[in-house]
């Protein structure tokens, strides 16, 4: 059925239990509990649409473009979001499990509280995006430009962030146990000294303030 988000099927490719109405925020269409599993929605353009508790398992969303959309508690298990582009879109508490995100672009977005498990991500372009409270344990983002990204209280344990540009990023409260930060640029980043102590470091670039905090956390006395 044609709509603001292209030709997304209403119930034909789903379980028939979903609901669509216009009860979202002003000017926003609302889709609740709809099953888009196995749907082929390549190169769609969606805007001003809110999805709640929708299932996109195994959906082909390659090249999807979203603008001013909201996804809450949605599942993207094994979905293909490769080469997709998202602007001013929020994905709150969504599940990305073995999802393909290669070549995707996120500009001014929020992924608050979402979880990523065994996803294929690189190359990944993110700008002015909020990744607060995301679960990204064991994520591989080697060499990515993550400058200014907010990872506050995110779980990045055992992740691979080698050679990443993390200048001015907010890593306050982030879990960095076993996270590889070799040759990463952390100048101007907000990061807890305890996090640095837990991470794997080699040739990391930091500013003076971070260096002092790290030394103190290691038990050194700085006069």
N, C-alpha and C positions, 0 to 999 in steps of 0.2 A: 504494500500500500504506500503510495508516494506520500512524502511529508517533509518536514524540515530536515530530517536526517536521511533523505534519499528514499530508496526503495526497500528499506528494511521490512521484512515480512511481519505481518501482524501476528498470526498464529500458525500460518501454513507450515513453517519450518520448526515450530516449537511444540510445546505440550498442549497449547490451547488454554493454559491456566493463567496466562499473563493478563495484565490490565493496562490500558492506555487511556489517559484522560488529559485534561489541561489544568489540573489542580496544583501544578508546581508554582514556582515563583512567578511574578508578573512577566508575561511574555515567554514563559518556559513550558514546554510540553513535558508531561510526566509519564514514564513507562515503569511499571512496577511488576516484579516477579515474572518477567517474560523469559521464555526459553529460546535462546538463539543458538543452541548447540548445533554444530555442523553447518551452520548457515554460511553461505558464500556471499560476502559483502565487500568485495574488492573495490578499492578506489572510491568508497562512499565519502560524502561530505555531510557531517552532522553538526548542527549548531543549535544553541538555545534549547537543549533537551536534557532532562534529568532521568537517569536510569537508577532504579533501586532494586537490589537483590535480583539482578538479572544474570542468567547463565550464558556465557559465551564460550563454553568448553568446545575445543576443536573447531572454532569458527575461523574462517579465512577473512581476516580484516586487513590484509596487506594493502598498504597505501591509504588507509583510512585517514581522513582529515577531520579534526574536531575543533570547535571554537565555542567557548562559553558553555561547555557541557559539564554535567556533574554525574559521576558514577559512585554509588554508595553500596558497599557490601556486594559488589559484583565479582564473578569468578571468570578468569581468563585462562583456565587450565588448557595447556597445549594449543592455545590460540596463536595465530600468526598476525602480529602487529608490525611486521617488518616494513621499513620505509614509510611508516605512518608519521603524521605531523599533528601536534596538539598545541593549541594556543589558548591560554586563560581557561584551561579545563582542570577540574578537580576529580581525582580518583581516591575516595576515602575508604579506608579499610577494605580495599579490594585484594583479591588473591591472584597472583601471577605464578603459576606452577608450570615449569617447562615451557614457558611462553617465549616466542621468538620476538625480540624487540630490536633486531639488528637494523641499523640505519634509521631508527626512529628519532624524532625531534620533539623536544618538550620546551615550550617557551612560556614563561609566566604561569606555570602549572603548580598544582599541589598533589602530592601522593601521600598525604598524611595517613600514617598507620597502616599502609599497605604492606604486603609481604611478597618477597620474590624468592622462589625456590628453583634452583637449577635452570635459570633462564639464560637464553642466549641473547646477550645485550650489545656487545661492541660491534661496530662503532655506535656510540650513543651520544646525542647532542642535547645538553640540558642548559637552559639559560634562566636565571632568576626563578628557580623552581624550588619548592619546599619539600624536602624529604624527611621532615620531622617524624620520629617514631617508626620509620620504615624498618622492616626486617629484611636485611640483605646479607645474612651470614653466608660466607664462602663465595660472595659475589666476585666476579672477575671484571675489573674496570681498568686494567692496565693501560696507562698512557692517555687516559681520558681528561678532557678539559672540564674540571668541576669547580672552577673559580666562582666564589661567591655563593655556592650552593648551600642550603641549610640542611645539615644532617643532624640536627639537634636530637639527642637521645635515641639515635638510630642504632640498630644492631649491625655492625660491620665486622663482627668477629670472624677471624680466619679468612677475611677477604683479601683480594690482591689489588692494591692501589699503587703499585709501583709506577714511578714516572708520571704520576698524576699531577696536574696543576690544581692545587687546593688553596691557592692564595685567597685570603679573605673569606674562606668557607667557615661556616659555623658548625663545629663538631662538639659543642658543649654537651657533656653528658653522654656522648656516643660510646658504645661498647667497642673497644678496639683490641680485645684479647687475641693475639696471634695475627693481627692484621698486618700485611706487608706494606710498608710505606717507603721502601727503598727508593732513593732519588726523587721522592715527591717534594713538591714546593709548598711549604706550609707558611710562608711569610704572610703575616697579617691575619692568619687564621685564628679562630677562637677554639682552643683545644685544651682539655684538662691535662695537667701534668701526669696524673695517674694513667690516663689513656695513652700517653706517649710511652710511659714505662712499660705498659702491657703490650704495645705494638712491637713489630720487628722493624728496626731502623738501621739504615746504612746510607750515608751520604745525603741525608735529608736536609733540605734548606729551611731554616727557621730564622725568625727575627730575634733580637736580643732578649726581649721579654720572655719568649717561649723557651729560649735556651737557659735562662736563669731558673725559670719554674721547673724545667726538667732536671737541672742540676740539684735543686733543692729536694725534689721528689726522690732523687737517687741518694739522698743523705749527705750531699755536699753542703758546706757552709760558704755562702757567698757574702763577702764583705765589701 
